Amino acid sequence: MQCRGVMADVQDGHYDSSTDSLRVEPIYESFLCPLTKQIMRDPVTLESGATFEREAILKWFQESDSSGRSLICPITRKELSSTELNPSIALRNTIDEWMHRNEAAKLDVARKSLTSENSEHDTLQALEYVVEICQRSRSSRHVVRKLGLISLISELLKNSSTKVRQKSLESLCFVAKDDNDNKDEIAAGDNIRTIVKFLSHGHVQEKEQAASLLYELSQYKPLSEKIGSVPGAILILVGLSSSKIENLLTVDRADKTLVNLESCEKNVRQMAENGRLQPLLRLLLEGSADTQLSMAAYVGELVLTNEVKVFVAQTAGSALVNIMKSGNREAREAALKALNQISSYDVSAKILIEAGILPPLIADLFTVGSNQLPMRLKKVSATILANVVASGANFQSIPLDHNRQTLVSEEIVHNLLHLISNTGPATECKLLQVLVGLTSSSTTVQGIVDAIKSSGATVSLIQFIEAPQREVRMASIKLLNNISPCMGQELAEAFRGNFSQLSSLIRVIADNNGISEEQAPAAGLVADLPLQDSVLTRRLVEDGAFTTIISKVIMIRQGESRGGRFVNPFLEGLVRIVSRITFILEDDPDIIAVAREYNLTALFSDLLQMNGLDTVQIVSATALGNLSGQSKHLTKILPPPNGGLCFSIFPCLSQKSVETGVCRVHHGICSSRESFCLLEGKVVEKLVACLDHNNEKVVEASLTALSTLLDDGLDIDQGVMVLCDAEGVKPILDVLCENRTEALRQRAVWAVERILRTDEIAYEISGNQNVSTALVEAFRHGDFRTRQIAERALKHVDKLPNFSGIFSKIGAQ
């Protein structure tokens, strides 16, 4: 056919003068469809002789039919008798040949533009044409590769122009589409590394184009491993896929790229390392046996956040437990290592309990013979069990077998104790931690204590205090500290049989490398030993323990020791240990000398002011009461004065008594250090201040200490006056009226009765209806002794006549 005159240059079938500079072969008018003005791809000829693009003329026919018009030729306007379309093969071949020549010419010009130092405009124009050519057909993309354009475009990724870099990424994306050979060439050298770099450092559009290009490349499986091997690639993609601020297209492409990269196990592992666990867990649940084994083992190697541990437990916990139950040894090992990792958070551990982890764990630990696990795996099982127990679940209600035994059943605990005595230090430590967990709960501790007693394991457990491995020693101390409130006597007997273990505990307490996790339970354990056990207390004195302990108390009090969360429990234990001295003062000059040496009255008076540490205040008040109870025996009584000197009825209130230093209450020479008298150092005022404490135990201990000033054998009138001077009478009456506990009421009734022996106070109180009511309630509802004392108190305020007694006459209490 004859081609009519030149019209203009076109791009993608449209007229366009922008490519004039590429100097390609011109287009002929006959190549254009008269209806669309675009280059025809499937030219067909009508009976009128006019040629059109098939799709365009069919649309013309359809519109004519729809509108009811007769069929005519759009060019000749003659009516058509037939809609038959005759393919114009010759014209189509001519157009194809022209297209190939035109594309080749333009690509050649583009190649030359990309290899020379052209302007940004020319480079962008060349890249734009590459994009257009690649959109036409796969063969066009093949030509791009053959002409060596891929490497040229790849070099432009390092161009200084943002526009050029962005267009280069876009061009490569079209070049790569559906052509694996092109993808291979794009991925050559360090191109992937350069593309990945755009994901983290590029401009918004560069980042979007880089994500799209990487997605195209990732669809070719052989490149998955190469993309994943670029340092940081998967981390960056994971970050982009979950971003809330990035371009939505970028996020979508990053996510889809990661999905493609899952075809390589190495990539799946990297994704898991960077928080994208779903692919790994999918392989763990659905992969082949070998893949499941590999993924389970890898979970055990990962460092997981607590949130991820919960997710893994929810998703794959049951599957891992089943592998542990029925898999071969290699599979069980992999499952155990994964479960060890997951179980280290209490929430995920509870999920594993629901998945049934306890029965197979116990079976792994207790099974002997040919089917038993090697010791290294028993250690892992013991670690998992320790993790699970630390979750704080209700183990009394979780059966381990058809006999409904639980972790706190006597037989199970016996087996644990037996295993502890017949295994290596690492497993010993974990099994001790299991018992630590079980004894940390008030609901299970007694069952464990009973099993320890029935197995005779007390001595063997104490021996671990001297273990060379710190972790074993610490677990043992924690366990003994947990059970000491329930079996203090048994522990004391064991320590009396081997004082070296008690000395080892003191060495732990004495350690000066900060306040450690080990020291607090060590102090608590020693403090829980029977307070009246003079043998142990004397041993502590002989070992110089109190010197060390008191110095630590003072350092903590002065803020010189730091230990975070361990400071308060450590201090409480230390103070309780020191208070042991005050429980064996009776008729023991040596112990009294120790109390004087350390000036315990001053020490406990100071500790009494540690608000917020109730235990310290309770112990301090109790110790002060114990010390004060000995004052009447320790005060130095002066020889009688020369005859003729007459003392008043209250000698300690006289000027002469003050001048000679005679104690108002004890009628002798007193001091806080030598006779433990509370009248010095404002100790009475400090005890009175504790009477309005929220903790009834603090109030009770403080009131008990103050009551020692009103004991028989003392000048009770002066004791009352001391309380008056310290403004302590009203707080004591308030304690009586509040009636917070029975123990407090009994103590308050006793003290109030003594106070009311002073006529002036009794007269004033007689009009206080609240006090009278409280005494009546005690008289009606108290125990035998309290009712007797309340009766006497009511007589003091004339609420009961002195001649009418309900109870038999008794001596003063």
JOJO-V637641 format. One record per helix or strand of 3 or more residues. SS is the DSSP state (A for helix, B for strand). FROM is the first residue (numbers start at 1). TO is the last residue. Records with the same first field share a line. If there is no record, write none. Layout:
BEGIN
SS=FROM-TO / FROM-TO
END
This chain:
BEGIN
A=20-22 / 29-31 / 54-67 / 89-115 / 120-136 / 138-146 / 149-158 / 162-176 / 180-186 / 191-201 / 204-218 / 221-229 / 233-241 / 248-261 / 265-273 / 278-286 / 289-301 / 306-326 / 329-342 / 346-354 / 357-366 / 375-389 / 395-397 / 410-420 / 425-439 / 445-455 / 458-466 / 470-484 / 488-497 / 499-510 / 517-528 / 534-542 / 545-557 / 564-583 / 589-597 / 600-607 / 614-629 / 631-634 / 651-653 / 655-660 / 683-692 / 696-710 / 716-725 / 729-738 / 742-755 / 759-765 / 769-781 / 784-796
B=43-45 / 51-53
END
